[in-house]
Amino acid sequence: MDTTTYGRASRRHALARFFLTLCLIAAATLGSSGLAVAAEPDATITVTTVQDELNSSVPCSLREAIQAANQNTAVGGCPAGGSNAGCPATDQRGAPRG
């Protein structure tokens, strides 16, 4: 290997390291810049009892609130969760979860 070939390879490696570093900096900057926007909740479900219940009575238990949010229907004493209730199908960046 002569000095010209070695010099070209060294420059290619330096250039590759530079672009890799640049990409990492860009990814870190965009990831922490606050560009992620969370969806606003449609409804607030207030838990009104500490009792663990799942029935049609008026108090809204935590179990009933979770079910109301996930099914988007009224459960027990809890109102329906709203159209975006439950876990969203996308993360905060809008990318599909998976």
N, C-alpha and C positions, 0 to 999 in steps of 0.2 A: 504494500500500500504506500503510495507516494504522499508527499505533504499536501498536494492539491486535493486529493481525494479525502484525506483525513480532515483538512480544513473545511471542506464542504459538509462532511458528516457532522462535524462539531457545530457548525452554524445551523444545520437542520435541527439538531437536538436542542440547541439553545432557543431556536424559534418555536419549536414544539413546546418546550417548557414555558416560554413566554405566553403562548396562546392558551395553554392549559391553566396557567395562573390567572390570566385575564378572564377566562370562562368561570373559574371558581369565584373570583371576586364579584363578577356580575351576578352569579347565582346567589351568593350570600347577600348581596345588596338588594336584589329584587325580592328575595325571600323574607327579608326583615324590614322592608320599607313601608309596610302597612298597606300594600296594594290589595291584600286579601279583604274581602268584604263579606261579612256574615249576613245571612238572611234575617230579616226582621221577623219576630214571631207574630203569628196571626192572633193568637188568643193566649190569655194567661189563665191557668187553672189553679185555683187556690185550694190547698188541702185544708179541710176544716175539722179534722178529727185525727187523733193519734192512734185510734183503733184500726187494726188490720181487718178490713172487711171488703167484701165484694158482693153487694146486694143492691136492692133498689131504694134503700133508705136515703134520707136527705143528706146526712153528713158526707163529705167527699174525702175518702181515704187516699193515701198515697198510691195504693194498688189500683184503685179506681181511676185516679188521675192519670197514671201511666197508661192504663188501658184506653182511656178516653183520648189521650194524645196520640197513641199509636193507631187506633182504629178510626179516629176523627168522627166519633159519635159520642153522644152523652151516655155516661155510665154511672149508675147510682145517683149520687148528688152532684156529680161533676159535669160541667158543660162539655160540648164537643171541642176538640183541640184546635180546629181551624184547618185550612187547606194545606199549610206547610208544617203541621204539627208532627211530632215524632222525629226520628233521625232523618236528616236530609239525605238524598241519594248522591249528593256531591259534597266534596269537602269545601273549605273556605275559599279556595282558589277557583272553584267551579269545575274542578276535574272530577270525573267519576271515581267513586270509592272502589277499592278492590285490591 
